[in-house]
């Protein structure tokens, strides 16, 4: 009998806080192979090595920040459909508007409930998959 290995989808977490990256990696390890990056530049390098199904991105980081990363991904033919959820300590309406206009699919403020983050990621991925199947994107 032939068995096939089921591989988990990849989730790319981009945040400059090591403790938060490790927390998210531990929380999502059952559902995803979690890839960690500390800024946008490192995230772009990770995208050359893997194909994540979704990303969680902080806005304020040294080097390439989250907004620049999102804009670059949205301009890319390969990554323009990537589900992107911003997880940020920036909590003003303007911060959320700027991130959403840059192309983020959703925005969650730190501190956060990991279960809410999980549900929001699931919803974004379902929406993108549905739109892709109907060729809307």
N, CA, C and O atoms as a GROMACS GRO file, in nm:
protein
  548
    1UNK      N    1   0.084  -0.119   0.000
    1UNK     CA    2   0.000   0.000   0.000
    1UNK      C    3   0.088   0.125   0.000
    1UNK      O    4   0.179   0.138   0.081
    2UNK      N    5   0.060   0.212  -0.089
    2UNK     CA    6   0.139   0.334  -0.104
    2UNK      C    7   0.084   0.441  -0.011
    2UNK      O    8  -0.037   0.464  -0.008
    3UNK      N    9   0.170   0.507   0.063
    3UNK     CA   10   0.128   0.617   0.149
    3UNK      C   11   0.186   0.746   0.095
    3UNK      O   12   0.297   0.750   0.043
    4UNK      N   13   0.110   0.850   0.109
    4UNK     CA   14   0.158   0.981   0.069
    4UNK      C   15   0.175   1.066   0.193
    4UNK      O   16   0.095   1.061   0.286
    5UNK      N   17   0.278   1.142   0.192
    5UNK     CA   18   0.304   1.232   0.305
    5UNK      C   19   0.222   1.358   0.288
    5UNK      O   20   0.226   1.423   0.183
    6UNK      N   21   0.150   1.391   0.389
    6UNK     CA   22   0.074   1.516   0.388
    6UNK      C   23   0.165   1.624   0.444
    6UNK      O   24   0.217   1.612   0.555
    7UNK      N   25   0.183   1.727   0.369
    7UNK     CA   26   0.263   1.836   0.420
    7UNK      C   27   0.171   1.949   0.461
    7UNK      O   28   0.067   1.974   0.400
    8UNK      N   29   0.211   2.015   0.565
    8UNK     CA   30   0.132   2.127   0.615
    8UNK      C   31   0.161   2.250   0.529
    8UNK      O   32   0.270   2.264   0.474
    9UNK      N   33   0.063   2.338   0.518
    9UNK     CA   34   0.088   2.463   0.447
    9UNK      C   35   0.187   2.550   0.527
    9UNK      O   36   0.203   2.534   0.648
   10UNK      N   37   0.251   2.640   0.456
   10UNK     CA   38   0.346   2.730   0.520
   10UNK      C   39   0.278   2.861   0.561
   10UNK      O   40   0.190   2.912   0.492
   11UNK      N   41   0.322   2.913   0.675
   11UNK     CA   42   0.282   3.045   0.723
   11UNK      C   43   0.408   3.124   0.748
   11UNK      O   44   0.496   3.079   0.822
   12UNK      N   45   0.419   3.241   0.688
   12UNK     CA   46   0.535   3.327   0.708
   12UNK      C   47   0.498   3.435   0.808
   12UNK      O   48   0.406   3.513   0.785
   13UNK      N   49   0.571   3.439   0.919
   13UNK     CA   50   0.552   3.539   1.024
   13UNK      C   51   0.667   3.638   1.016
   13UNK      O   52   0.784   3.599   1.025
   14UNK      N   53   0.634   3.766   0.998
   14UNK     CA   54   0.735   3.870   0.983
   14UNK      C   55   0.717   3.971   1.095
   14UNK      O   56   0.623   4.051   1.093
   15UNK      N   57   0.808   3.968   1.192
   15UNK     CA   58   0.799   4.057   1.307
   15UNK      C   59   0.938   4.071   1.367
   15UNK      O   60   1.014   3.975   1.371
   16UNK      N   61   0.970   4.190   1.414
   16UNK     CA   62   1.103   4.213   1.471
   16UNK      C   63   1.114   4.172   1.617
   16UNK      O   64   1.223   4.180   1.674
   17UNK      N   65   1.005   4.128   1.678
   17UNK     CA   66   1.007   4.085   1.818
   17UNK      C   67   1.028   3.933   1.823
   17UNK      O   68   0.937   3.857   1.787
   18UNK      N   69   1.148   3.887   1.867
   18UNK     CA   70   1.174   3.742   1.869
   18UNK      C   71   1.073   3.664   1.952
   18UNK      O   72   1.031   3.555   1.912
   19UNK      N   73   1.032   3.718   2.067
   19UNK     CA   74   0.938   3.646   2.152
   19UNK      C   75   0.804   3.626   2.082
   19UNK      O   76   0.743   3.520   2.095
   20UNK      N   77   0.758   3.725   2.009
   20UNK     CA   78   0.631   3.713   1.937
   20UNK      C   79   0.643   3.611   1.824
   20UNK      O   80   0.552   3.531   1.802
   21UNK      N   81   0.755   3.614   1.752
   21UNK     CA   82   0.775   3.515   1.645
   21UNK      C   83   0.768   3.374   1.702
   21UNK      O   84   0.703   3.286   1.644
   22UNK      N   85   0.834   3.352   1.815
   22UNK     CA   86   0.834   3.218   1.875
   22UNK      C   87   0.697   3.180   1.928
   22UNK      O   88   0.657   3.064   1.917
   23UNK      N   89   0.625   3.275   1.984
   23UNK     CA   90   0.488   3.249   2.031
   23UNK      C   91   0.399   3.206   1.916
   23UNK      O   92   0.326   3.108   1.928
   24UNK      N   93   0.404   3.278   1.805
   24UNK     CA   94   0.322   3.244   1.690
   24UNK      C   95   0.364   3.110   1.628
   24UNK      O   96   0.279   3.033   1.584
   25UNK      N   97   0.493   3.083   1.626
   25UNK     CA   98   0.540   2.955   1.574
   25UNK      C   99   0.487   2.840   1.659
   25UNK      O  100   0.444   2.738   1.606
   26UNK      N  101   0.490   2.856   1.789
   26UNK     CA  102   0.439   2.752   1.879
   26UNK      C  103   0.287   2.737   1.865
   26UNK      O  104   0.237   2.625   1.862
   27UNK      N  105   0.216   2.847   1.856
   27UNK     CA  106   0.070   2.842   1.846
   27UNK      C  107   0.024   2.775   1.716
   27UNK      O  108  -0.070   2.695   1.717
   28UNK      N  109   0.089   2.806   1.606
   28UNK     CA  110   0.045   2.758   1.475
   28UNK      C  111   0.114   2.629   1.428
   28UNK      O  112   0.090   2.584   1.316
   29UNK      N  113   0.199   2.569   1.511
   29UNK     CA  114   0.278   2.455   1.464
   29UNK      C  115   0.193   2.334   1.424
   29UNK      O  116   0.238   2.252   1.343
   30UNK      N  117   0.074   2.320   1.477
   30UNK     CA  118  -0.011   2.206   1.438
   30UNK      C  119  -0.071   2.225   1.300
   30UNK      O  120  -0.090   2.128   1.226
   31UNK      N  121  -0.102   2.349   1.263
   31UNK     CA  122  -0.167   2.376   1.135
   31UNK      C  123  -0.070   2.409   1.023
   31UNK      O  124  -0.098   2.383   0.906
   32UNK      N  125   0.046   2.465   1.058
   32UNK     CA  126   0.138   2.518   0.956
   32UNK      C  127   0.282   2.478   0.984
   32UNK      O  128   0.321   2.446   1.097
   33UNK      N  129   0.359   2.481   0.878
   33UNK     CA  130   0.504   2.488   0.890
   33UNK      C  131   0.530   2.638   0.898
   33UNK      O  132   0.508   2.710   0.800
   34UNK      N  133   0.576   2.685   1.011
   34UNK     CA  134   0.591   2.829   1.032
   34UNK      C  135   0.733   2.872   0.995
   34UNK      O  136   0.832   2.814   1.041
   35UNK      N  137   0.740   2.974   0.912
   35UNK     CA  138   0.867   3.033   0.869
   35UNK      C  139   0.874   3.170   0.936
   35UNK      O  140   0.776   3.244   0.940
   36UNK      N  141   0.991   3.203   0.990
   36UNK     CA  142   1.005   3.328   1.065
   36UNK      C  143   1.103   3.423   0.996
   36UNK      O  144   1.208   3.381   0.946
   37UNK      N  145   1.066   3.550   0.994
   37UNK     CA  146   1.154   3.655   0.941
   37UNK      C  147   1.143   3.776   1.033
   37UNK      O  148   1.038   3.803   1.090
   38UNK      N  149   1.253   3.848   1.046
   38UNK     CA  150   1.252   3.962   1.138
   38UNK      C  151   1.227   4.097   1.071
   38UNK      O  152   1.212   4.198   1.139
   39UNK      N  153   1.222   4.099   0.937
   39UNK     CA  154   1.188   4.223   0.866
   39UNK      C  155   1.149   4.188   0.722
   39UNK      O  156   1.155   4.072   0.682
   40UNK      N  157   1.110   4.287   0.647
   40UNK     CA  158   1.064   4.266   0.511
   40UNK      C  159   1.171   4.211   0.419
   40UNK      O  160   1.141   4.129   0.332
   41UNK      N  161   1.293   4.256   0.435
   41UNK     CA  162   1.402   4.207   0.350
   41UNK      C  163   1.422   4.057   0.371
   41UNK      O  164   1.436   3.982   0.274
   42UNK      N  165   1.424   4.015   0.496
   42UNK     CA  166   1.440   3.874   0.525
   42UNK      C  167   1.318   3.794   0.476
   42UNK      O  168   1.334   3.680   0.430
   43UNK      N  169   1.201   3.851   0.484
   43UNK     CA  170   1.080   3.784   0.434
   43UNK      C  171   1.090   3.759   0.284
   43UNK      O  172   1.055   3.651   0.237
   44UNK      N  173   1.138   3.857   0.209
   44UNK     CA  174   1.155   3.839   0.065
   44UNK      C  175   1.254   3.727   0.034
   44UNK      O  176   1.235   3.652  -0.062
   45UNK      N  177   1.358   3.715   0.114
   45UNK     CA  178   1.453   3.605   0.097
   45UNK      C  179   1.385   3.471   0.125
   45UNK      O  180   1.409   3.373   0.054
   46UNK      N  181   1.302   3.466   0.228
   46UNK     CA  182   1.230   3.343   0.262
   46UNK      C  183   1.133   3.304   0.150
   46UNK      O  184   1.112   3.185   0.126
   47UNK      N  185   1.076   3.401   0.083
   47UNK     CA  186   0.984   3.373  -0.026
   47UNK      C  187   1.053   3.307  -0.146
   47UNK      O  188   0.988   3.242  -0.228
   48UNK      N  189   1.184   3.323  -0.155
   48UNK     CA  190   1.260   3.257  -0.261
   48UNK      C  191   1.277   3.108  -0.231
   48UNK      O  192   1.300   3.028  -0.322
   49UNK      N  193   1.264   3.071  -0.103
   49UNK     CA  194   1.289   2.934  -0.059
   49UNK      C  195   1.162   2.854  -0.031
   49UNK      O  196   1.167   2.731  -0.022
   50UNK      N  197   1.049   2.921  -0.018
   50UNK     CA  198   0.926   2.852   0.020
   50UNK      C  199   0.806   2.924  -0.042
   50UNK      O  200   0.819   3.036  -0.093
   51UNK      N  201   0.693   2.859  -0.036
   51UNK     CA  202   0.571   2.919  -0.088
   51UNK      C  203   0.463   2.918   0.020
   51UNK      O  204   0.380   2.827   0.023
   52UNK      N  205   0.466   3.018   0.108
   52UNK     CA  206   0.365   3.020   0.214
   52UNK      C  207   0.225   3.044   0.160
   52UNK      O  208   0.206   3.107   0.055
   53UNK      N  209   0.127   2.994   0.233
   53UNK     CA  210  -0.012   3.015   0.196
   53UNK      C  211  -0.067   3.144   0.256
   53UNK      O  212  -0.171   3.194   0.213
   54UNK      N  213   0.003   3.198   0.356
   54UNK     CA  214  -0.042   3.322   0.420
   54UNK      C  215   0.076   3.385   0.494
   54UNK      O  216   0.178   3.322   0.519
   55UNK      N  217   0.057   3.513   0.527
   55UNK     CA  218   0.159   3.587   0.601
   55UNK      C  219   0.095   3.668   0.712
   55UNK      O  220  -0.015   3.720   0.699
   56UNK      N  221   0.168   3.676   0.823
   56UNK     CA  222   0.136   3.767   0.933
   56UNK      C  223   0.251   3.865   0.938
   56UNK      O  224   0.366   3.825   0.954
   57UNK      N  225   0.221   3.994   0.924
   57UNK     CA  226   0.326   4.095   0.908
   57UNK      C  227   0.308   4.210   1.006
   57UNK      O  228   0.198   4.264   1.020
   58UNK      N  229   0.416   4.246   1.074
   58UNK     CA  230   0.419   4.366   1.157
   58UNK      C  231   0.445   4.485   1.065
   58UNK      O  232   0.501   4.469   0.957
   59UNK      N  233   0.406   4.602   1.108
   59UNK     CA  234   0.429   4.722   1.028
   59UNK      C  235   0.564   4.786   1.060
   59UNK      O  236   0.642   4.815   0.970
   60UNK      N  237   0.590   4.808   1.188
   60UNK     CA  238   0.711   4.880   1.230
   60UNK      C  239   0.826   4.783   1.255
   60UNK      O  240   0.828   4.710   1.354
   61UNK      N  241   0.922   4.784   1.161
   61UNK     CA  242   1.040   4.699   1.174
   61UNK      C  243   1.159   4.773   1.117
   61UNK      O  244   1.144   4.858   1.029
   62UNK      N  245   1.278   4.741   1.168
   62UNK     CA  246   1.400   4.797   1.110
   62UNK      C  247   1.420   4.736   0.972
   62UNK      O  248   1.369   4.629   0.942
   63UNK      N  249   1.495   4.806   0.889
   63UNK     CA  250   1.514   4.758   0.752
   63UNK      C  251   1.386   4.783   0.674
   63UNK      O  252   1.324   4.888   0.688
   64UNK      N  253   1.346   4.686   0.594
   64UNK     CA  254   1.222   4.700   0.517
   64UNK      C  255   1.104   4.680   0.612
   64UNK      O  256   1.089   4.575   0.673
   65UNK      N  257   1.019   4.783   0.622
   65UNK     CA  258   0.903   4.772   0.711
   65UNK      C  259   0.790   4.693   0.645
   65UNK      O  260   0.798   4.657   0.527
   66UNK      N  261   0.684   4.668   0.722
   66UNK     CA  262   0.573   4.588   0.673
   66UNK      C  263   0.498   4.650   0.557
   66UNK      O  264   0.456   4.579   0.466
   67UNK      N  265   0.479   4.782   0.559
   67UNK     CA  266   0.408   4.847   0.449
   67UNK      C  267   0.483   4.833   0.317
   67UNK      O  268   0.423   4.807   0.213
   68UNK      N  269   0.615   4.851   0.322
   68UNK     CA  270   0.696   4.835   0.201
   68UNK      C  271   0.689   4.692   0.150
   68UNK      O  272   0.681   4.668   0.030
   69UNK      N  273   0.693   4.596   0.242
   69UNK     CA  274   0.684   4.455   0.204
   69UNK      C  275   0.549   4.427   0.137
   69UNK      O  276   0.544   4.363   0.032
   70UNK      N  277   0.441   4.473   0.197
   70UNK     CA  278   0.308   4.450   0.141
   70UNK      C  279   0.297   4.511   0.002
   70UNK      O  280   0.247   4.447  -0.090
   71UNK      N  281   0.344   4.634  -0.013
   71UNK     CA  282   0.337   4.700  -0.145
   71UNK      C  283   0.416   4.622  -0.250
   71UNK      O  284   0.373   4.608  -0.364
   72UNK      N  285   0.533   4.573  -0.210
   72UNK     CA  286   0.615   4.496  -0.305
   72UNK      C  287   0.544   4.365  -0.343
   72UNK      O  288   0.546   4.326  -0.460
   73UNK      N  289   0.484   4.300  -0.248
   73UNK     CA  290   0.414   4.174  -0.277
   73UNK      C  291   0.293   4.198  -0.367
   73UNK      O  292   0.267   4.120  -0.458
   74UNK      N  293   0.220   4.304  -0.342
   74UNK     CA  294   0.101   4.334  -0.423
   74UNK      C  295   0.138   4.372  -0.566
   74UNK      O  296   0.058   4.356  -0.657
   75UNK      N  297   0.260   4.424  -0.585
   75UNK     CA  298   0.306   4.459  -0.720
   75UNK      C  299   0.365   4.338  -0.793
   75UNK      O  300   0.392   4.346  -0.913
   76UNK      N  301   0.385   4.229  -0.723
   76UNK     CA  302   0.446   4.108  -0.779
   76UNK      C  303   0.343   4.022  -0.850
   76UNK      O  304   0.230   4.006  -0.802
   77UNK      N  305   0.380   3.965  -0.962
   77UNK     CA  306   0.288   3.874  -1.031
   77UNK      C  307   0.276   3.742  -0.956
   77UNK      O  308   0.172   3.676  -0.963
   78UNK      N  309   0.380   3.702  -0.886
   78UNK     CA  310   0.376   3.574  -0.813
   78UNK      C  311   0.302   3.584  -0.680
   78UNK      O  312   0.230   3.491  -0.643
   79UNK      N  313   0.319   3.693  -0.608
   79UNK     CA  314   0.270   3.702  -0.470
   79UNK      C  315   0.152   3.797  -0.452
   79UNK      O  316   0.111   3.821  -0.338
   80UNK      N  317   0.096   3.852  -0.558
   80UNK     CA  318  -0.008   3.954  -0.543
   80UNK      C  319  -0.135   3.902  -0.476
   80UNK      O  320  -0.212   3.982  -0.423
   81UNK      N  321  -0.158   3.772  -0.477
   81UNK     CA  322  -0.278   3.715  -0.412
   81UNK      C  323  -0.252   3.663  -0.271
   81UNK      O  324  -0.343   3.612  -0.207
   82UNK      N  325  -0.130   3.676  -0.223
   82UNK     CA  326  -0.093   3.625  -0.091
   82UNK      C  327  -0.184   3.682   0.018
   82UNK      O  328  -0.195   3.804   0.031
   83UNK      N  329  -0.249   3.597   0.096
   83UNK     CA  330  -0.326   3.647   0.210
   83UNK      C  331  -0.231   3.709   0.314
   83UNK      O  332  -0.140   3.643   0.362
   84UNK      N  333  -0.254   3.836   0.346
   84UNK     CA  334  -0.166   3.908   0.438
   84UNK      C  335  -0.249   3.969   0.550
   84UNK      O  336  -0.340   4.048   0.526
   85UNK      N  337  -0.215   3.932   0.673
   85UNK     CA  338  -0.278   3.990   0.790
   85UNK      C  339  -0.172   4.071   0.864
   85UNK      O  340  -0.065   4.020   0.896
   86UNK      N  341  -0.202   4.196   0.890
   86UNK     CA  342  -0.111   4.282   0.966
   86UNK      C  343  -0.140   4.262   1.114
   86UNK      O  344  -0.255   4.266   1.157
   87UNK      N  345  -0.034   4.240   1.190
   87UNK     CA  346  -0.040   4.229   1.335
   87UNK      C  347   0.052   4.337   1.389
   87UNK      O  348   0.174   4.324   1.381
   88UNK      N  349  -0.005   4.442   1.445
   88UNK     CA  350   0.075   4.559   1.477
   88UNK      C  351   0.037   4.621   1.611
   88UNK      O  352  -0.077   4.609   1.657
   89UNK      N  353   0.133   4.687   1.672
   89UNK     CA  354   0.108   4.764   1.793
   89UNK      C  355   0.055   4.903   1.760
   89UNK      O  356   0.012   4.975   1.850
   90UNK      N  357   0.058   4.941   1.633
   90UNK     CA  358   0.005   5.070   1.590
   90UNK      C  359  -0.148   5.061   1.590
   90UNK      O  360  -0.206   4.978   1.520
   91UNK      N  361  -0.211   5.147   1.669
   91UNK     CA  362  -0.354   5.128   1.695
   91UNK      C  363  -0.441   5.248   1.657
   91UNK      O  364  -0.545   5.269   1.718
   92UNK      N  365  -0.400   5.325   1.559
   92UNK     CA  366  -0.488   5.435   1.519
   92UNK      C  367  -0.565   5.396   1.394
   92UNK      O  368  -0.524   5.307   1.319
   93UNK      N  369  -0.673   5.463   1.372
   93UNK     CA  370  -0.752   5.439   1.251
   93UNK      C  371  -0.667   5.465   1.128
   93UNK      O  372  -0.676   5.392   1.029
   94UNK      N  373  -0.585   5.569   1.131
   94UNK     CA  374  -0.499   5.602   1.018
   94UNK      C  375  -0.400   5.488   0.988
   94UNK      O  376  -0.378   5.455   0.872
   95UNK      N  377  -0.342   5.427   1.094
   95UNK     CA  378  -0.251   5.314   1.074
   95UNK      C  379  -0.321   5.201   0.999
   95UNK      O  380  -0.266   5.142   0.906
   96UNK      N  381  -0.442   5.170   1.041
   96UNK     CA  382  -0.518   5.062   0.978
   96UNK      C  383  -0.552   5.096   0.832
   96UNK      O  384  -0.541   5.011   0.744
   97UNK      N  385  -0.593   5.219   0.809
   97UNK     CA  386  -0.628   5.261   0.673
   97UNK      C  387  -0.508   5.252   0.581
   97UNK      O  388  -0.519   5.202   0.469
   98UNK      N  389  -0.394   5.300   0.626
   98UNK     CA  390  -0.272   5.298   0.544
   98UNK      C  391  -0.234   5.153   0.510
   98UNK      O  392  -0.200   5.124   0.396
   99UNK      N  393  -0.241   5.063   0.608
   99UNK     CA  394  -0.206   4.922   0.584
   99UNK      C  395  -0.305   4.857   0.488
   99UNK      O  396  -0.264   4.782   0.398
  100UNK      N  397  -0.432   4.884   0.505
  100UNK     CA  398  -0.533   4.826   0.416
  100UNK      C  399  -0.519   4.881   0.275
  100UNK      O  400  -0.536   4.807   0.177
  101UNK      N  401  -0.490   5.009   0.263
  101UNK     CA  402  -0.469   5.068   0.129
  101UNK      C  403  -0.343   5.013   0.063
  101UNK      O  404  -0.335   5.004  -0.060
  102UNK      N  405  -0.244   4.977   0.145
  102UNK     CA  406  -0.121   4.919   0.089
  102UNK      C  407  -0.146   4.778   0.034
  102UNK      O  408  -0.069   4.728  -0.047
  103UNK      N  409  -0.256   4.716   0.080
  103UNK     CA  410  -0.290   4.583   0.029
  103UNK      C  411  -0.310   4.476   0.133
  103UNK      O  412  -0.332   4.360   0.098
  104UNK      N  413  -0.301   4.511   0.261
  104UNK     CA  414  -0.327   4.412   0.366
  104UNK      C  415  -0.472   4.366   0.357
  104UNK      O  416  -0.561   4.444   0.324
  105UNK      N  417  -0.494   4.239   0.386
  105UNK     CA  418  -0.630   4.184   0.384
  105UNK      C  419  -0.704   4.208   0.514
  105UNK      O  420  -0.827   4.216   0.516
  106UNK      N  421  -0.629   4.220   0.623
  106UNK     CA  422  -0.690   4.241   0.754
  106UNK      C  423  -0.586   4.302   0.845
  106UNK      O  424  -0.467   4.307   0.812
  107UNK      N  425  -0.630   4.350   0.961
  107UNK     CA  426  -0.543   4.421   1.054
  107UNK      C  427  -0.587   4.386   1.195
  107UNK      O  428  -0.704   4.401   1.229
  108UNK      N  429  -0.494   4.340   1.276
  108UNK     CA  430  -0.522   4.306   1.415
  108UNK      C  431  -0.420   4.377   1.502
  108UNK      O  432  -0.301   4.383   1.468
  109UNK      N  433  -0.466   4.432   1.614
  109UNK     CA  434  -0.380   4.512   1.702
  109UNK      C  435  -0.325   4.426   1.816
  109UNK      O  436  -0.396   4.345   1.875
  110UNK      N  437  -0.196   4.448   1.846
  110UNK     CA  438  -0.132   4.385   1.962
  110UNK      C  439  -0.171   4.466   2.086
  110UNK      O  440  -0.183   4.588   2.076
  111UNK      N  441  -0.190   4.406   2.200
  111UNK     CA  442  -0.196   4.262   2.225
  111UNK      C  443  -0.321   4.202   2.160
  111UNK      O  444  -0.419   4.272   2.135
  112UNK      N  445  -0.316   4.072   2.135
  112UNK     CA  446  -0.421   4.007   2.058
  112UNK      C  447  -0.452   3.870   2.116
  112UNK      O  448  -0.375   3.816   2.196
  113UNK      N  449  -0.563   3.815   2.074
  113UNK     CA  450  -0.602   3.680   2.110
  113UNK      C  451  -0.557   3.589   1.995
  113UNK      O  452  -0.602   3.609   1.882
  114UNK      N  453  -0.470   3.491   2.020
  114UNK     CA  454  -0.422   3.405   1.911
  114UNK      C  455  -0.535   3.333   1.837
  114UNK      O  456  -0.525   3.308   1.717
  115UNK      N  457  -0.641   3.299   1.908
  115UNK     CA  458  -0.752   3.233   1.840
  115UNK      C  459  -0.820   3.327   1.741
  115UNK      O  460  -0.862   3.283   1.633
  116UNK      N  461  -0.831   3.454   1.775
  116UNK     CA  462  -0.887   3.551   1.680
  116UNK      C  463  -0.797   3.563   1.557
  116UNK      O  464  -0.846   3.570   1.445
  117UNK      N  465  -0.666   3.566   1.579
  117UNK     CA  466  -0.572   3.570   1.467
  117UNK      C  467  -0.591   3.448   1.378
  117UNK      O  468  -0.594   3.459   1.256
  118UNK      N  469  -0.605   3.332   1.439
  118UNK     CA  470  -0.625   3.208   1.364
  118UNK      C  471  -0.752   3.214   1.279
  118UNK      O  472  -0.749   3.177   1.161
  119UNK      N  473  -0.862   3.260   1.337
  119UNK     CA  474  -0.988   3.268   1.264
  119UNK      C  475  -0.979   3.370   1.152
  119UNK      O  476  -1.028   3.344   1.041
  120UNK      N  477  -0.918   3.483   1.177
  120UNK     CA  478  -0.903   3.584   1.072
  120UNK      C  479  -0.820   3.531   0.955
  120UNK      O  480  -0.853   3.555   0.839
  121UNK      N  481  -0.710   3.458   0.986
  121UNK     CA  482  -0.628   3.398   0.881
  121UNK      C  483  -0.708   3.297   0.799
  121UNK      O  484  -0.700   3.295   0.676
  122UNK      N  485  -0.784   3.213   0.868
  122UNK     CA  486  -0.868   3.115   0.798
  122UNK      C  487  -0.966   3.184   0.704
  122UNK      O  488  -0.983   3.143   0.589
  123UNK      N  489  -1.029   3.289   0.752
  123UNK     CA  490  -1.128   3.361   0.670
  123UNK      C  491  -1.064   3.425   0.547
  123UNK      O  492  -1.119   3.419   0.438
  124UNK      N  493  -0.948   3.485   0.565
  124UNK     CA  494  -0.878   3.546   0.452
  124UNK      C  495  -0.844   3.440   0.348
  124UNK      O  496  -0.866   3.460   0.229
  125UNK      N  497  -0.790   3.328   0.394
  125UNK     CA  498  -0.750   3.223   0.301
  125UNK      C  499  -0.870   3.165   0.226
  125UNK      O  500  -0.862   3.138   0.106
  126UNK      N  501  -0.982   3.146   0.295
  126UNK     CA  502  -1.104   3.096   0.230
  126UNK      C  503  -1.152   3.195   0.124
  126UNK      O  504  -1.190   3.155   0.014
  127UNK      N  505  -1.149   3.323   0.158
  127UNK     CA  506  -1.195   3.426   0.064
  127UNK      C  507  -1.106   3.430  -0.060
  127UNK      O  508  -1.156   3.437  -0.173
  128UNK      N  509  -0.975   3.426  -0.041
  128UNK     CA  510  -0.883   3.429  -0.154
  128UNK      C  511  -0.899   3.303  -0.239
  128UNK      O  512  -0.899   3.311  -0.362
  129UNK      N  513  -0.912   3.187  -0.175
  129UNK     CA  514  -0.931   3.062  -0.249
  129UNK      C  515  -1.060   3.066  -0.330
  129UNK      O  516  -1.063   3.021  -0.445
  130UNK      N  517  -1.165   3.118  -0.271
  130UNK     CA  518  -1.294   3.127  -0.340
  130UNK      C  519  -1.285   3.221  -0.460
  130UNK      O  520  -1.336   3.189  -0.567
  131UNK      N  521  -1.222   3.334  -0.442
  131UNK     CA  522  -1.208   3.429  -0.551
  131UNK      C  523  -1.118   3.374  -0.661
  131UNK      O  524  -1.142   3.400  -0.779
  132UNK      N  525  -1.016   3.300  -0.624
  132UNK     CA  526  -0.927   3.241  -0.722
  132UNK      C  527  -0.999   3.136  -0.805
  132UNK      O  528  -0.980   3.130  -0.927
  133UNK      N  529  -1.082   3.055  -0.741
  133UNK     CA  530  -1.158   2.950  -0.812
  133UNK      C  531  -1.256   3.010  -0.912
  133UNK      O  532  -1.282   2.951  -1.017
  134UNK      N  533  -1.310   3.125  -0.880
  134UNK     CA  534  -1.407   3.188  -0.971
  134UNK      C  535  -1.340   3.286  -1.066
  134UNK      O  536  -1.407   3.358  -1.140
  135UNK      N  537  -1.206   3.288  -1.064
  135UNK     CA  538  -1.126   3.375  -1.152
  135UNK      C  539  -1.156   3.522  -1.136
  135UNK      O  540  -1.144   3.599  -1.231
  136UNK      N  541  -1.194   3.561  -1.014
  136UNK     CA  542  -1.219   3.703  -0.990
  136UNK      C  543  -1.087   3.777  -0.975
  136UNK      O  544  -1.078   3.894  -1.009
  137UNK      N  545  -0.985   3.709  -0.923
  137UNK     CA  546  -0.855   3.776  -0.903
  137UNK      C  547  -0.771   3.769  -1.027
  137UNK      O  548  -0.659   3.819  -1.028
   0.00000   0.00000   0.00000
